[in-house]
Amino acid sequence: MTDMPDSAHPPAPPATADSGALPVMGLDLAEQRSTTRGTIFAWALWDWATQPFNTVILTFIFTALYLTTDVFLAPEVRALADDDPVKVAAIADLTSGLGWGTTIAGLLILAVAPVLGQQADAAGRQKLWLGIGTGALAACMLGLWFVEPAPALFWLGVALISAGTVFGEIAAVNSNAMLVGIATSKTIGRVSGLGWGFGYLGGIVALVLVIVFYVADWFGLSEEGGLPFRLIAVGCALWTIAFSIPIFLKVPEPSLGRPERRAGFLQSYRLLVRDVTGLYRSPATRHTFWFLLSSAVFRDGLAGVFTFGAVIASAVFGFEFLDLVIFGVAANLIAGISTIVAGRLDDRFGPKRIILFSLAAMVVSGLAVFALVGAGRTVFWIGGLALCVFVGPAQAASRSFLARVTPAGREGEIFGLYATTGRAASWMASAAWAALIAITGQTAFGILGLVIVLLAGFLLLLPVRATR
């Protein structure tokens, strides 16, 4: 990274960028460009901006300590003892409902993800769709203000959180596409890791602010109607809006667009099928196809760890508010540091080794947490933090891997397929979680569902050819 100014757009790729036995990769062209540190930090700050949704809303605070608690049960059930089988089953219904909600959202996004990815690629308007996704994510968090503690409003909360997950990923697709335009083959690992690391550090700051809010006794606010939690959701929305501004001001579009690929809604599906079959049939890009398939599975397992980790801590191990927030701070600190460090290891040893090692360690940690569930909170502290050490490196290395095998001029298309395949598998972790809980009536068995998906992703990645 040098301190030369960026151009408004990266150079257009050569005509043969996406054809031939050895297509030119986007990172090959990046060797000819210089990017300022300010541009890279502006790109990484987007992860910081959107992380409170994942950390505060989705994982540690809103869903775990509010949406899946007894305040959303009928009064007669809420009055029962915590260990009463009826109440335990009712809480399990809430956690299962959250899983089914995210499952449905993952399936519904299949109807629009291919179209959005191809339209952004064709028009060279990744920043526009980044803005649409980021704005819609903030709107979903603002909407949580209306989720008061009543059984009838539980599904409104599930719907807003599920929609926020979808919009956040639509935005992330375009943020990922911008990575190819600001990194080189020698720095892609550390730049990708910097983004994920910034995200985790942003999560720490957001959680610390929540702790201050809690220790100050909500600054005298009434707890009636779930007011503190609803205010926290609004605060996260304002955070996202404020810190996402730099990426729109400093980071260029990753490509000039591909007008020849502009198509209508139905035509986009034909293009999608052609793109996928083309990746598979070409020997030069077949490993990209297999990586898209395997990463769709293991990335859904990683997302499941974030979505349901705090629910496990609360519903299975009895973590209360302060316990869970402190765990969240520790988890994000460890994840942020390990992700930034792993980014340098990625550049040295390659992303595939980082991903495989991380997934294997997470499978072992998840099985240990499930097997020792009766041993108390210490098990979750150790096993949960072990999971956090490896989840960030796996995510960052996955993005790095794909950037290394993306042909020049096809950044939006390939990262659009990355999102599409991810959405295609986005029901797996939540469905496995919800199904095992529904079958057993115990939230703890949801852990096995997450482990199964992570293991499947590990096995699918094994035969994929490593990047250059």
C-alpha positions in Angstrom: 0.0 0.0 0.0 1.4 3.3 -1.0 0.2 6.9 -0.7 -0.6 7.6 -4.3 -4.1 8.9 -5.1 -6.8 6.5 -6.4 -8.5 7.0 -9.7 -12.3 7.3 -9.9 -12.4 3.9 -11.5 -9.9 1.1 -11.9 -8.6 0.5 -15.4 -10.9 -1.5 -17.7 -9.9 -5.1 -18.0 -8.5 -6.4 -21.3 -10.9 -8.1 -23.7 -9.6 -11.5 -22.8 -10.0 -11.0 -19.1 -12.6 -13.7 -18.7 -11.8 -16.1 -21.4 -9.0 -18.4 -22.4 -7.3 -21.3 -20.6 -5.7 -18.9 -18.1 -8.0 -15.9 -17.5 -6.5 -12.7 -16.1 -7.5 -12.4 -12.5 -8.7 -9.1 -11.1 -5.9 -9.1 -8.6 -3.4 -9.4 -11.5 -4.6 -6.0 -12.8 -4.5 -4.6 -9.3 -0.7 -5.0 -9.3 -0.6 -2.0 -11.7 -2.6 0.2 -9.3 -1.8 2.1 -6.0 -4.3 2.6 -3.2 -4.0 4.9 -0.3 -4.2 3.7 3.2 -7.1 6.0 3.8 -9.1 4.2 1.0 -8.4 0.9 2.6 -9.4 2.0 6.1 -12.6 3.6 4.6 -13.4 0.2 3.1 -12.7 -1.6 6.3 -14.8 0.8 8.3 -17.9 -0.5 6.6 -17.5 -3.7 8.6 -17.2 -1.6 11.8 -20.4 0.2 10.8 -22.5 -2.9 10.3 -21.1 -5.1 13.0 -23.5 -3.9 15.8 -26.3 -5.7 13.9 -24.4 -9.0 14.1 -23.0 -8.5 17.6 -25.6 -6.5 19.5 -28.9 -7.3 17.7 -28.4 -10.8 16.2 -26.0 -12.5 18.7 -25.6 -11.2 22.2 -28.3 -8.7 23.2 -31.6 -8.3 21.3 -32.4 -11.9 20.3 -30.7 -13.7 23.2 -31.8 -11.4 26.1 -35.1 -10.1 24.8 -36.7 -11.7 21.8 -36.2 -15.4 22.9 -37.0 -14.8 26.6 -40.2 -15.3 28.6 -41.4 -11.7 28.1 -42.8 -12.9 24.7 -44.7 -15.8 26.3 -48.4 -15.8 27.4 -48.8 -14.5 31.0 -49.9 -17.9 32.4 -46.8 -19.6 30.9 -44.4 -16.8 32.0 -45.6 -17.2 35.6 -44.4 -20.9 35.7 -41.1 -21.8 37.3 -38.1 -21.6 34.9 -37.5 -25.4 35.1 -41.2 -26.2 34.5 -41.4 -28.5 31.3 -44.2 -26.4 29.8 -42.1 -23.2 30.1 -38.9 -24.9 28.9 -40.8 -26.1 25.8 -42.3 -22.7 25.3 -38.8 -21.1 25.3 -37.6 -23.7 22.9 -40.5 -22.8 20.6 -39.2 -19.2 20.6 -35.6 -20.2 19.8 -36.9 -22.6 17.1 -39.2 -19.9 15.7 -36.1 -17.6 15.3 -34.5 -20.4 13.4 -37.4 -21.0 11.1 -37.7 -17.3 10.4 -34.1 -17.0 9.3 -34.6 -20.2 7.2 -37.5 -18.7 5.3 -35.6 -15.4 4.8 -32.7 -17.4 3.3 -34.9 -19.2 0.9 -36.8 -16.0 -0.2 -33.6 -14.1 -1.0 -33.0 -16.7 -3.8 -35.6 -14.9 -5.8 -33.7 -11.6 -5.9 -30.0 -12.2 -5.2 -29.1 -13.4 -8.7 -30.9 -10.3 -10.2 -29.3 -7.8 -7.9 -25.8 -9.3 -8.3 -26.0 -9.3 -12.1 -27.6 -5.8 -12.3 -24.9 -4.3 -10.1 -22.2 -6.0 -12.2 -23.6 -5.0 -15.5 -24.1 -1.3 -14.6 -20.9 -1.0 -12.5 -23.1 0.3 -9.7 -21.9 -1.7 -6.7 -21.9 1.4 -4.5 -25.5 2.0 -5.3 -26.5 -1.4 -4.2 -24.2 -1.2 -1.2 -26.1 1.9 -0.2 -29.5 0.3 -0.7 -28.5 -2.8 1.3 -26.9 -0.7 4.1 -29.9 1.7 4.3 -32.4 -1.1 4.4 -30.4 -2.8 7.2 -30.5 0.4 9.2 -34.3 0.6 8.6 -34.8 -2.9 9.9 -33.0 -2.0 13.1 -35.0 1.2 13.5 -38.2 -1.0 13.0 -37.2 -3.0 16.1 -38.3 0.0 18.1 -41.9 -1.2 17.6 -41.2 -4.8 18.9 -42.7 -4.5 22.4 -42.8 -7.5 24.7 -46.0 -9.2 23.6 -46.5 -12.7 22.1 -48.2 -11.2 19.1 -45.1 -9.1 18.2 -42.6 -11.9 18.4 -42.9 -12.7 14.7 -42.5 -9.0 13.8 -39.1 -9.1 15.6 -38.2 -12.3 13.8 -39.2 -10.8 10.4 -37.2 -7.6 10.9 -34.1 -9.5 12.1 -34.3 -12.0 9.2 -34.8 -9.1 6.7 -31.9 -7.3 8.2 -29.7 -10.3 7.7 -30.7 -10.5 4.1 -30.1 -6.8 3.4 -26.8 -6.9 5.2 -25.6 -9.7 3.0 -26.8 -7.8 -0.2 -24.7 -4.9 1.0 -21.8 -7.2 1.9 -21.7 -8.6 -1.7 -20.9 -5.2 -3.1 -18.4 -4.4 -0.3 -16.6 -7.7 -1.1 -16.5 -6.8 -4.8 -14.8 -3.5 -3.9 -12.0 -5.5 -2.2 -10.6 -6.6 -5.6 -10.1 -3.0 -6.6 -8.1 -1.9 -3.5 -5.9 -4.9 -2.8 -3.2 -6.9 -4.6 -2.3 -10.5 -4.6 0.4 -9.8 -2.0 -1.9 -7.9 0.4 -5.4 -9.5 -0.2 -5.2 -11.6 2.9 -4.3 -8.9 5.3 -6.7 -6.3 3.8 -9.6 -8.8 4.0 -8.5 -9.7 7.6 -8.4 -6.0 8.4 -12.0 -5.6 7.4 -13.2 -8.5 9.5 -11.0 -7.3 12.3 -12.4 -3.8 12.2 -15.8 -5.4 12.4 -15.0 -7.3 15.6 -13.4 -4.3 17.2 -16.5 -2.3 16.3 -18.6 -5.0 18.0 -16.4 -4.6 21.2 -17.0 -0.8 21.3 -20.8 -1.3 20.8 -21.0 -3.9 23.5 -19.0 -1.7 25.9 -21.4 1.1 25.3 -24.3 -1.4 26.1 -22.5 -2.3 29.4 -22.2 1.4 30.3 -25.9 1.7 29.6 -26.7 -1.3 31.8 -24.4 -0.4 34.7 -25.8 3.1 34.7 -29.2 1.4 35.4 -30.4 2.4 31.9 -29.8 6.1 32.9 -33.0 6.0 34.8 -35.2 4.8 31.9 -38.1 2.5 32.7 -37.7 -1.2 31.7 -41.4 -1.3 30.9 -42.2 -2.4 27.4 -38.6 -3.5 26.7 -37.6 0.1 26.3 -33.8 -0.3 26.9 -33.6 -3.1 24.3 -35.6 -1.1 21.7 -33.4 2.0 22.3 -30.3 -0.2 21.8 -31.7 -1.2 18.4 -32.2 2.4 17.4 -28.7 3.2 18.6 -27.3 0.4 16.4 -29.1 1.8 13.4 -27.7 5.3 13.9 -24.2 3.8 14.3 -24.5 2.0 11.0 -25.6 5.1 9.2 -22.8 7.3 10.7 -19.8 5.0 10.1 -20.8 3.7 6.7 -20.4 7.1 5.0 -16.6 6.9 4.4 -16.9 3.9 2.0 -19.1 5.9 -0.3 -16.8 8.9 -0.3 -13.4 7.2 -0.6 -13.7 3.7 -2.3 -14.0 3.5 -6.1 -16.3 1.1 -8.0 -14.5 -2.2 -8.6 -15.4 -2.1 -12.4 -16.7 0.1 -15.1 -19.6 -2.3 -15.7 -20.5 -4.8 -18.4 -23.4 -3.4 -20.5 -23.6 -6.6 -22.6 -24.9 -8.4 -19.5 -27.9 -6.2 -18.8 -31.0 -8.3 -18.7 -34.5 -8.4 -17.3 -35.7 -10.3 -14.3 -36.4 -13.7 -16.0 -33.3 -13.4 -18.3 -31.2 -13.0 -15.2 -32.0 -16.6 -14.2 -30.8 -17.8 -17.6 -27.6 -15.8 -17.2 -27.2 -17.3 -13.7 -27.4 -20.9 -15.0 -25.0 -20.0 -17.9 -22.5 -18.4 -15.4 -22.5 -21.4 -13.1 -22.2 -24.0 -15.9 -19.5 -21.9 -17.6 -17.5 -21.9 -14.4 -17.8 -25.7 -14.1 -17.0 -26.5 -17.7 -13.9 -24.3 -18.0 -10.8 -26.1 -16.5 -9.4 -22.7 -15.6 -12.4 -21.8 -13.4 -13.7 -25.1 -12.2 -12.0 -24.8 -8.8 -13.9 -21.5 -8.5 -17.2 -23.4 -8.9 -16.3 -26.0 -6.3 -15.2 -23.3 -3.9 -18.5 -21.5 -4.3 -20.3 -24.7 -3.5 -18.2 -25.6 -0.4 -18.1 -22.1 0.9 -21.8 -21.8 0.7 -22.1 -24.6 3.2 -19.4 -23.7 5.7 -20.3 -20.0 5.6 -23.8 -20.8 6.6 -22.4 -22.8 9.5 -20.3 -19.8 10.5 -23.4 -17.5 10.3 -25.2 -20.0 12.5 -22.6 -19.7 15.2 -23.2 -15.9 15.3 -27.0 -16.2 15.1 -27.5 -18.8 17.7 -24.3 -18.6 19.9 -25.7 -16.2 22.5 -29.1 -18.0 22.4 -27.2 -21.1 23.5 -25.4 -19.2 26.3 -28.7 -17.7 27.6 -31.2 -20.6 27.1 -28.8 -23.6 27.8 -26.1 -22.2 30.1 -28.2 -19.6 32.0 -26.1 -16.6 31.1 -27.7 -13.4 32.3 -27.4 -9.9 30.9 -24.0 -8.8 32.3 -22.5 -12.3 31.8 -23.5 -12.4 28.2 -22.3 -8.9 27.4 -18.9 -9.5 29.1 -18.6 -12.8 27.1 -19.5 -10.8 24.0 -16.7 -8.3 24.6 -14.2 -11.1 25.2 -15.4 -13.0 22.2 -15.1 -10.0 19.8 -11.7 -9.1 21.2 -10.3 -12.6 20.6 -12.0 -12.8 17.2 -10.7 -9.4 16.1 -7.1 -10.1 17.0 -7.1 -13.6 15.6 -8.6 -12.4 12.3 -6.0 -9.7 11.8 -3.2 -12.1 12.6 -4.6 -14.8 10.4 -4.7 -12.3 7.5 -0.9 -12.3 7.4 -0.8 -16.1 7.7 -3.3 -16.2 4.7 -0.8 -14.3 2.6 2.0 -16.7 3.6 0.3 -20.1 3.7 -2.8 -19.6 1.5 -6.4 -19.2 2.5 -7.4 -22.9 2.0 -5.2 -24.0 4.9 -6.5 -21.3 7.1 -10.2 -22.3 6.4 -9.7 -26.0 6.9 -7.8 -25.6 10.1 -10.4 -23.2 11.4 -13.3 -25.4 10.5 -11.8 -28.5 12.1 -11.1 -26.6 15.3 -14.7 -25.3 15.4 -16.1 -28.8 14.9 -14.1 -30.1 17.8 -15.0 -27.1 20.0 -18.7 -27.4 19.2 -18.8 -31.2 20.0 -17.0 -30.5 23.3 -19.6 -27.9 24.3 -22.5 -30.2 23.5 -20.9 -33.2 25.2 -20.2 -31.3 28.4 -23.4 -29.2 28.4 -24.1 -30.4 32.0 -20.8 -29.2 33.4 -21.8 -25.6 33.7 -20.9 -22.2 32.4 -17.1 -22.8 32.3 -17.6 -25.2 29.4 -19.3 -22.5 27.3 -16.7 -19.9 28.3 -13.9 -22.2 27.1 -15.7 -23.7 24.1 -17.4 -20.5 23.0 -14.2 -18.5 23.0 -12.4 -21.3 21.2 -15.1 -21.0 18.5 -14.5 -17.3 18.3 -10.8 -17.7 17.7 -11.4 -19.5 14.4 -14.7 -18.1 13.0 -13.2 -14.8 11.9 -10.1 -16.2 10.2 -12.4 -18.6 8.3 -14.6 -15.8 7.1 -11.8 -13.5 6.1 -9.9 -16.3 4.3 -13.0 -17.3 2.4 -13.3 -13.8 1.0 -9.6 -13.8 0.2 -9.8 -17.2 -1.5 -12.6 -16.0 -3.9 -10.8 -12.7 -4.7 -7.7 -14.7 -5.7 -9.7 -16.8 -8.2 -12.0 -14.0 -9.7 -11.3 -13.3 -13.4 -10.8 -9.6 -14.2 -14.0 -7.8 -15.2 -16.2 -10.4 -13.4 -15.9 -9.2 -9.8 -19.5 -8.3 -9.4 -20.6 -11.5 -11.2 -18.4 -13.8 -9.1 -19.2 -12.1 -5.8 -22.9 -12.1 -6.8 -22.6 -15.9 -7.3 -20.9 -16.0 -3.9 -23.9 -14.3 -2.3 -26.3 -16.4 -4.4 -24.8 -19.7 -3.5 -24.5 -18.5 0.1 -28.2 -17.7 0.1 -29.0 -21.1 -1.5 -27.5 -22.8 1.5 -28.5 -20.2 4.1 -31.4 -22.3 5.3 -29.1 -25.2 6.3 -27.8 -24.1 9.7 -31.0 -22.6 10.9 -33.1 -25.6 9.6 -30.7 -28.1 11.3 -30.9 -25.9 14.5 -34.7 -25.7 14.4 -35.3 -29.3 13.4 -33.1 -30.8 16.1 -34.7 -28.6 18.8 -38.2 -29.4 17.5 -37.4 -33.2 17.6 -35.8 -33.2 21.0 -37.6 -30.3 22.7 -34.2 -29.1 24.0 -32.3 -26.1 22.8 -28.9 -27.8 23.5 -29.4 -30.1 20.6 -29.3 -27.1 18.2 -25.5 -27.1 18.8 -25.3 -30.4 16.9 -27.1 -28.9 14.0 -24.4 -26.2 13.7 -21.6 -28.7 14.0 -23.1 -30.9 11.2 -23.1 -28.0 8.8 -19.6 -26.9 9.6 -18.4 -30.5 9.1 -20.1 -30.8 5.8 -18.4 -27.6 4.6 -15.0 -28.9 5.7 -15.5 -32.1 3.7 -16.6 -30.3 0.6 -13.6 -27.9 0.7 -11.0 -30.7 1.0 -10.9 -31.6 -2.8 -10.9 -27.9 -3.9 -7.7 -26.8 -5.6 -5.7 -24.3 -3.5 -5.2 -20.8 -5.0 -1.9 -19.8 -6.6 
